[in-house]
């Protein structure tokens, strides 16, 4: 069980994560609009409101980031993928 300070750290980390990803994704959408691709603009992605970004990618914005805030609740582990990159 995380302590109060660890929980507070996790909340602050998650808020900073949401803010930074929202700005990053809004910048992608804005650059695409400037380049002539209106798909993201018409989908409401050129926004600093995190809700449209969470609706578009709920797994990455909400669920997967939880494994970073509370790693003890994440049961995945790194392993050999069998890929040879040599």
RODO-2510 file (C-alpha; in nm, 4 decimals, decimal comma):
residues 86
     n   res          X          Y          Z
     1     x     0,0000     0,0000     0,0000
     2     x     0,1496     0,3347    -0,1019
     3     x     0,2066     0,5934     0,1675
     4     x     0,0365     0,9327     0,1580
     5     x     0,3490     1,0988     0,0146
     6     x     0,3759     0,8348    -0,2589
     7     x     0,0077     0,8790    -0,3398
     8     x     0,0487     1,2593    -0,3571
     9     x     0,3538     1,2154    -0,5800
    10     x     0,1500     0,9880    -0,8072
    11     x    -0,1322     1,2404    -0,8351
    12     x     0,1090     1,5245    -0,9182
    13     x     0,2892     1,3029    -1,1701
    14     x    -0,0396     1,2087    -1,3376
    15     x    -0,1545     1,5719    -1,3597
    16     x     0,1766     1,6736    -1,5181
    17     x     0,1490     1,3776    -1,7561
    18     x    -0,1998     1,4792    -1,8678
    19     x    -0,0989     1,8434    -1,9153
    20     x     0,2156     1,7606    -2,1129
    21     x     0,0484     1,5006    -2,3358
    22     x    -0,2432     1,7361    -2,4021
    23     x    -0,0087     2,0147    -2,5124
    24     x     0,1929     1,7682    -2,7217
    25     x    -0,1126     1,6265    -2,9011
    26     x    -0,2679     1,9712    -2,9524
    27     x     0,0599     2,0810    -3,1134
    28     x     0,0458     1,7814    -3,3489
    29     x    -0,3095     1,8705    -3,4487
    30     x    -0,2217     2,2384    -3,4930
    31     x     0,0795     2,1528    -3,7124
    32     x    -0,1354     1,9210    -3,9238
    33     x    -0,3935     2,1966    -3,9665
    34     x    -0,1235     2,4403    -4,0764
    35     x    -0,0035     2,1781    -4,3223
    36     x    -0,3501     2,1449    -4,4731
    37     x    -0,4790     1,8312    -4,2973
    38     x    -0,8017     1,9283    -4,1221
    39     x    -0,8798     1,5814    -3,9838
    40     x    -0,7575     1,6498    -3,6283
    41     x    -0,9025     2,0015    -3,6311
    42     x    -1,2451     1,8743    -3,7299
    43     x    -1,2167     1,6075    -3,4593
    44     x    -1,1621     1,8724    -3,1901
    45     x    -0,7989     1,7839    -3,1249
    46     x    -0,6652     2,1402    -3,1595
    47     x    -0,7502     2,2112    -2,7969
    48     x    -0,5809     2,2423    -2,4607
    49     x    -0,8791     2,0681    -2,3054
    50     x    -0,7602     1,7143    -2,2170
    51     x    -1,1066     1,5551    -2,2551
    52     x    -1,0997     1,5230    -2,6393
    53     x    -0,7553     1,3641    -2,6183
    54     x    -0,8690     1,1219    -2,3475
    55     x    -1,1729     1,0268    -2,5535
    56     x    -0,9553     0,9621    -2,8577
    57     x    -0,6966     0,7502    -2,6752
    58     x    -0,8347     0,6409    -2,3370
    59     x    -0,5915     0,3520    -2,2945
    60     x    -0,2796     0,5676    -2,3251
    61     x    -0,4095     0,8740    -2,1411
    62     x    -0,5786     0,7022    -1,8484
    63     x    -0,5175     0,3314    -1,8062
    64     x    -0,1595     0,2757    -1,9253
    65     x    -0,0274     0,5782    -1,7405
    66     x    -0,1567     0,4251    -1,4149
    67     x     0,1187     0,1663    -1,4429
    68     x     0,3707     0,4498    -1,4237
    69     x     0,2118     0,6139    -1,1203
    70     x     0,1585     0,2903    -0,9255
    71     x     0,4103     0,0402    -1,0660
    72     x     0,3363    -0,2171    -0,7938
    73     x    -0,0126    -0,2588    -0,9427
    74     x     0,1282    -0,3344    -1,2880
    75     x     0,1877    -0,7052    -1,3369
    76     x     0,3725    -0,6881    -1,6664
    77     x     0,7425    -0,7507    -1,6862
    78     x     1,0167    -0,7065    -1,9408
    79     x     1,1190    -1,0203    -2,1168
    80     x     1,2950    -1,1606    -2,4169
    81     x     1,0884    -1,0909    -2,7311
    82     x     1,2907    -1,3318    -2,9421
    83     x     1,3833    -1,0563    -3,1873
    84     x     1,7347    -1,0529    -3,3242
    85     x     1,8411    -0,6969    -3,4052
    86     x     2,2034    -0,7664    -3,4937
***
